[in-house]
Amino acid sequence: MEESFSKKYNGAIYLRLSKEDGDVAAGSKQESNSISNQKNLVQDYLKSQKDIEVVSVRIDDGYSGVDFNRPEFQAMMQDIRDRKVDCVIVKDLSRFGRNYIEVGRYLEKIFPILGVRFIAVNDNYDSINENNSEIVTAFKNLVNDSYLRDLSVKIRSNLETKRKKGEFTGAFAVYGYRKSETNKNKLVVDEFAAGVVRSIFNMKLRGMSPGSIADRLNNSHILSPMEYKASMGENFRTSFKTNKKARWAASTIMRILADEVYTGVLLQGKRTAPNHKIKKMEVKDKKDWIRAENTHEAIIDKFYYDTIQRIMERETRRPPSGKGIYLLGGLIYCGDCGAPMIHKICKGRKKHKDSIPNEYVYYVCKTNKEGKGCSGHRISEKVLFDTVFKELKYHIRTVLDVEDILFRMDKVPLNEIQARKLNAHILCKQQELEKAEKLKAGIYEDFKDGILDEEEYQSFKSEFNNRIKEAKEAIRIYNNEKKQLADNKNPKYEWMGYFRKYRELKELTREAAVIFIDRILIYEGNRIKIRYTFKDQLKNITEYITADARKEAV
């Protein structure tokens, strides 16, 4: 007994607590594994250990037991390497770590090499005790590791279930929203930030570049998303911050413009870790993202959002100033080959030394300009703008005249035709579903009777399973569209509000162009054809009016 006290140890008490361990899952466990409880238990134990003098207490509160790259743990290891500590005391092996391989590496290799004594109080483990059972210790480490693995599976499953139900599972709400005070899984609009988001979309729709939008927000002293969250008391951190004070940047604007969350849609489960031991996140395929619609109040109208995405995807050359986009950028295409038309400026000679040279601005086919074929037809920018403005005004006036007719008819809601179409689609898919299920049942009987072999049966089964899955998904989508029609508070179609807004259009603007025009096709001889947006809605209206006129005639 005296021989065991011949050496004095400089001890470090190590304490760890993490929500990932499941320690706060129940009140009893929370109390049992609290930092204060761990510390008291270890200190009570050390009262009887006269050969150990505590020189430090290291606490990692909120760190997983899987990863050993914890700040206080690493500080303790530095003390060990500096010969300040040669004994480590923990409450039990699970507080030291839950990674079976790493715990074993420290206990069997690292600590013995460094001459460190290790004590796990509740596990009755002391490395200088020759009666320690290596089998029991290894088994306990394995149990701790398995416990965390099982817990990780349960947490992942629970999060996936919540996401499929349309519940928000992120740590922080996206800019423009905040978490509901009564339900942390529900997003509610943050009116100030939402106003900034609307301004960003409006500026983009008017033709401003992301960089110009960021500059305007910075010059207006609008706090960037990170600084705004900090001002609201949120402990938010991001890898995108590069300066002492985060400022608006073009990349921030791009992320906001591309985020579908502003239309009331939640896209979650975009990233995942391979397993509970690897913390590096990987981006999942888009088909595996979990999508839930109408989960929260929209800040941006769906058509407005889609218009921005459509125009951002297209080639939009910027003027030399780089401050915006050409008035019809991303909308003008060659009617023959489909390639974009390129904006060109031809400067004439100066009439006088100090005069400004005349400019001729025109559009020419990109394919022809690059010498890859097509014809060399071109069109003057002035002729193009004048024609498009005239045609757009006529188009808006025509649609508003149709709206007047519909209001005078004042009968069934305009979405009745669309509802009938959806019902027809649903019926068709239900018939496909029933047929596929019957065929699937039939091939099983053929397999049992020996008509089909195993390979043929599995091949047919896979095919019919795919048909069943596709039919069910189509029915789900159609039913969701029906629900949206039923929930529409304006039976006269809200999209007509865009036409009313531009009833008195005084000049051709970028905003009006991208809202109403899908693309402008230029042919030989300055022939122009405009493809408008809302074509499906207008088609439904035409069918509705025609059907009603036939009824009146009868």
C-alpha positions, -999 to +999 in steps of 0.1 A: +000+000+000+029+024+008+044+015-025+013+028-044+018+062-027+055+065-036+046+086-067+027+119-066+005+126-096-005+160-110-041+154-120-065+171-145-102+166-139-119+164-173-157+170-176-178+169-208-215+174-216-232+173-249-268+173-261-258+149-288-251+124-261-288+124-252-279+137-218-308+161-217-333+136-230-346+130-195-345+149-163-327+122-144-299+119-170-296+157-172-290+159-135-268+128-135-244+141-162-245+178-155-211+194-152-216+202-116-225+166-108-195+153-126-172+176-108-187+169-074-184+131-079-148+133-091-138+156-062-154+133-037-135+104-051-102+123-050-106+130-012-094+095-006-066+096-032-037+112-013-013+106-042-032+129-066-030+167-066-055+185-089-037+211-110-065+219-135-101+213-143-110+211-180-146+215-192-160+209-227-197+219-224-216+213-256-191+191-274-197+156-289-179+126-275-172+114-311-147+141-320-116+145-298-108+179-313-124+197-283-108+229-271-104+220-234-094+184-242-067+197-265-055+221-238-053+192-214-033+172-239-009+202-243-004+202-205+004+165-207+030+171-234+044+199-213+047+176-183+023+196-163-002+168-160+004+130-157-031+119-145-065+123-160-097+117-140-132+115-155-166+105-141-169+076-166-156+064-199-185+080-218-175+115-205-140+109-219-154+100-253-178+078-273-156+068-302-147+032-295-115+033-316-103+067-304-109+059-267-090+026-271-061+044-288-057+069-259-061+042-232-039+016-248-013+036-267-011+074-262-015+076-224+009+047-216+035+062-239+032+096-222+032+080-188-003+092-180-025+076-153-062+074-163-091+070-139-128+065-147-145+067-113-179+051-120-164+024-142-139+014-114-111+018-139-076+030-128-048+023-153-022+016-125-044-011-111-033-045-124-067-060-117-084-039-145-102-061-170-093-050-205-122-070-219-147-052-196-132-018-205-133-025-242-169-037-239-179-005-222-162+016-248-180-004-275-214+002-257-207+039-255-199+040-292-230+020-301-252+042-280-242+073-299-245+055-332-281+044-324-289+079-310-276+094-343-299+072-363-329+082-342-321+119-344-317+117-382-350+098-385-368+123-363-354+152-383-365+137-416-400+131-403-402+167-392-390+179-425-415+158-444-442+173-423-431+208-433-415+217-399-384+239-399-354+221-384-326+247-389-307+263-360-314+298-374-342+312-395-333+324-429-331+362-433-366+376-437-381+352-412-378+344-375-388+313-355-422+315-339-422+322-302-448+294-297-434+269-321-397+268-329-404+246-360-425+273-376-412+303-395-430+337-392-423+368-412-398+393-398-414+425-412-382+446-413-360+420-429-388+409-452-391+445-465-354+444-474-359+411-492-388+426-512-366+455-521-338+432-533-362+413-556-377+446-569-342+461-576-333+429-595-365+430-615-357+466-625-324+454-640-299+461-612-269+437-609-263+418-576-232+439-570-251+472-575-279+460-551-253+452-525-237+486-529-270+504-525-278+485-493-244+492-479-247+529-488-281+530-471-266+515-439-289+485-440-274+458-418-263+426-436-281+394-426-253+384-402-250+418-385-288+420-384-291+387-366-263+398-342-282+430-335-313+409-326-293+389-301-287+358-321-254+340-317-250+334-354-218+324-371-210+318-407-179+309-428-189+336-453-178+365-431-144+378-441-143+413-426-146+425-390-181+438-399-201+417-424-213+438-454-237+431-481-220+413-511-231+402-545-229+366-534-253+373-505-278+389-529-275+359-552-283+335-524-314+355-514-326+358-550-322+320-555-338+309-522-373+294-527-381+298-490-394+332-498-423+317-517-435+297-487-415+265-496-392+247-473-363+228-490-344+209-463-321+180-459-297+194-485-266+183-467-256+153-446-227+137-428-218+101-438-221+089-402-220+101-366-182+100-365-176+122-395-186+158-391-177+170-426-210+177-444-217+166-480-242+181-504-270+156-513-284+152-548-313+176-554-337+147-559-330+137-523-339+171-508-371+172-488-396+197-502-426+210-484-449+237-498-471+263-481-454+258-448-452+295-439-463+329-452-447+338-485-427+371-488-423+369-526-451+360-550-444+327-568-446+342-603-424+371-592-398+346-580-400+324-611-396+355-633-363+364-615-350+328-618-359+327-655-341+360-663-311+351-642-305+319-660-303+336-694-274+353-710-276+389-699-247+410-711-242+441-689-235+476-703-198+488-700-208+506-667-216+472-652-242+488-630-272+470-646-285+450-674-296+460-709-333+469-710-343+438-729-312+417-719-320+380-718-352+383-738-340+388-774-334+357-796-329+349-832-362+336-847-343+313-871-316+295-850-328+304-814-295+319-804-294+351-783-292+384-802-261+404-793-262+441-784-237+461-806-229+498-810-216+513-842-201+548-838-200+572-867-175+599-875-175+632-856-190+661-875-168+685-855-137+681-833-155+686-800-188+670-810-201+636-798-200+609-826-233+595-838-241+560-825-261+533-842-272+507-817-285+474-830-289+436-823-274+409-844-276+371-842-249+356-821-245+325-843-239+347-874-216+371-855-194+342-845-193+329-881-211+297-873-240+301-898-275+316-897-282+349-915-268+383-908-301+399-900-301+427-875-325+452-860-321+487-848-325+491-810-349+520-815-371+501-839-371+472-816-379+492-784-407+512-802-423+480-816-421+461-783-435+490-763-465+494-788-472+457-788-469+453-750-494+482-744-518+466-768-514+432-751-520+447-716-551+465-729-565+434-745-561+413-713-578+440-693-607+441-718-610+403-713-610+408-675-639+433-679-659+407-698-653+381-671-665+405-644-696+412-663-703+375-668-700+372-630-708+335-628-686+306-618-650+312-606-624+313-634-606+284-619-634+260-626-619+249-659-586+243-643-602+223-616-620+201-641-587+196-660-570+185-627-599+161-619-595+146-654-557+142-648-563+126-614-588+101-628-564+092-655-535+086-631-558+066-607-567+043-636-530+039-644-523+031-607-550+005-605-538-011-637-502-012-625-512-028-591-533-055-609-504-063-632-480-065-603-503-089-585-506-109-617-469-114-622-466-128-587-491-155-595-472-162-628-440-165-607-456-189-583-470-210-612-435-212-628-445-191-658-418-165-649-384-172-635-368-152-607-350-128-630-381-121-651-402-116-620-378-091-604-376-072-636-413-069-641-418-061-604-393-032-606-410-018-636-445-019-621-432-005-588-419+025-607-452+029-625-470+028-592-446+053-576-449+077-606-487+075-606-489+082-569-466+112-571-486+126-600-518+123-581-502+140-551-491+169-572-525+173-589-543+172-555-519+198-542-527+220-572-564+215-565-559+226-529-541+257-540-571+265-563-595+260-535-575+282-511-572+310-537-590+339-520-594+358-553-615+338-577-607+363-605-571+352-605-545+374-587-522+374-617-544+399-634-532+424-609-500+427-628-519+439-659-539+464-638-507+477-623-493+485-658-525+497-673-510+532-678-476+522-690-458+553-701-426+538-714-409+505-718-392+495-686-371+465-676-396+455-649-426+455-673-406+437-700-395+407-678-429+404-662-449+401-694-424+389-720-409+354-721-388+361-752-387+382-783-379+365-816-362+385-844-366+373-880-353+386-914-368+419-925-372+432-889-401+409-883-407+406-846-426+379-827-433+383-789-440+353-767-458+365-736-460+350-701-493+340-685-501+321-718-516+292-699-538+314-678-550+333-709-557+300-726-579+289-697-598+322-698-603+319-736-618+284-731-640+296-703-654+325-723-659+304-754-677+277-735-700+302-718-707+318-752-717+284-766-741+279-737-757+313-743-761+305-780-779+272-771 
